[in-house]
Each structure stands twice: as structure tokens, then as C-alpha cells.
């Protein structure tokens, strides 16, 4: 009797892996300039790529706080939560394939800037008065 095993896993060749790493690093250099431009504007970016997922974390500094409403308008499935240090806005971009988290230190933004952000996201700002973590979905 002959048993034939079928597998979908391809053998991993070290040269193919190193070639893939080299390709990724080359692509990363092309992104580097864009990220540096954001850093000059006061937005720090970290990108994590996992199987089937891209997650971009942005930290928005005071000098870039005026960009928040526009950033949030670009997000789908938006939610905002109060954290101990400030606020976290979460959502997706690019047809839901990229998750984005924006962290804003409450000391870094003015009341007017946060009100502009809240105008974009449907949030009951009074819920923050109690200090409870609170999340509200965008309308």
C-alpha cells in the first residue's frame, strides 16, 4: 500500500527568506521619507505587520494636534476612549485592512482642539467627567 501525503506548506529556503528580508528593507526605505515628514509635523509613527494585519500607531504631539479632525475623518469604525494619560482614537483605513490607533496626551491638546475632534466623532464628552473609560462609536 502506498500513502501519499499532501501538504500545502512549501519548504522554506534560507536564501528565499533573506531575499524577502532584503525586499522588505528596500520598501521600508521608500516609506522612511514619508514617516520623517510626519515626524517633522509632530506625528510619530510605528507600523507593525503581522499575518493578515497591518497596525499603525500614531502619537500626535501638540504641534500636530490641529491635524486630528482630518485624521479621524479618514477612519472607519471610529471609537474614542479616555486613558489615564489622555485619549485613544481607534479605527480602520483602506477598506478595513489597516488598523490605526492615535494616542493623544491630554496635556498636549487644547480644549478647542479636543472639541474639534469630538465634533468629528460622536462622543458624549460628559461621560469623561466621571473618569470612567468610555468608548462611543461614530454615527
N, C-alpha and C positions, 0 to 999 in steps of 0.2 A: 504494500500500500504506500502511496506517495502522498505526503501532506504538503500543500503549497501555502505558505504564509503570505498574506497580502498586507502591506503596510503603506501608509501614506507619508510616513516620515522619511525624508531624504537623508542620506548620510551627510554629516557635517564635515566639510573640508576646511582645515585651518586657513588655507590661502583665500578661500571664499569669504571667510569671516573677516580676515584682515583687509581684504579688498572692500568689503562692506563698510568697515570702520573708516577706512580712508575716504570713501564716498561721502559718508555722513559728516566727517570733519570738513570736507570741502564745502558741503552745503551749509554747514554751521558758519563758516567764514562769510558766506554770502548774506546770512542773517545778521551777522555781527554788526555791520554798519547801521542797519535799521534799529537794532537794540541800543546802540550807542546814541543814536539820535533821540530815542525816547529817554535815555538816561540824562541827556543834556536838558531835556524838558522837565525833569524831576519825576520820571516814572521808571522804577526798577522792574525788570522783567526776569522771570525764571520759567523755563519751559521744561516740562517732564513728559517724556514719551514712553508709554507702556503699550503692550499689545492691545490694539484696538482703541487706544485712548491717547489724546493729547491734552495736557493740562497746562494752562498758562497762569502763573501767579504774578499779579502786578501789585506793587506797593506805590501808592501815589503820595508824593510829598507836597508840602504846602504850595510850592511854586507851580505845581501842575493841577491843583485842586479845581481850577476853572474848567479842566477837561472832563471832569467826572460826568456831568449830564450827558455829554455826547457819547462817552464810552458806554454808559448804561443804556442809552437808547439803542445801541447796536446789539445788545444782548437779548436772547430769547429765554423764556422760563426764568425771569429775573426774581431774585429774592434778596432781601437785605436783613442783616442780623446785627444786633449790638453785641460787641465783645467787650472784655474788660478794658482793652486799650483803645477801642474806637468802634469802627463799623466794618462789616464784611459784606460785600456785594457779590453774589454768585449768579452765574448764568451760562448759557452756551452761545457759541458763534458758529458760523459756517455750517448751517443746516444741522446743528447739534453735534457735530463731530469734534468740536474743540470746547472744553470746559474752561471757564475763565473765573478766577477769583480776584477781586480787587480789595485790598486791605487799606483802610484809611484810618490813620491815627486821629482820634477826635481832637487832639491838641493841634493838629496840623491844618484843620479847616475852620473857616469862619462859620457862624450861624447862617449867613446869607448863602454861602456855598452849599451847605448841607440842605438848606431849604430848596435850593435849585435842584439838587439831586433828588430830594423827596418828591418834588413836583413831577419828576420823570417816573419814579417808582411809586406805586400806590401803597403807601405805608401809613399806618396810624402812629404818628410820631408821639402821641400821648402815651402810648404803651411803653415808651422808653423811660418815662418819668419814674416808674417803679423799679427800674434797674433790672427787670427781668429780660432774659434773652428772648427776642421776639422776631419772628420772620413773617413776612407778608408777601404773597405772590403779586406780581404785576397784573394789572387788569388787562 
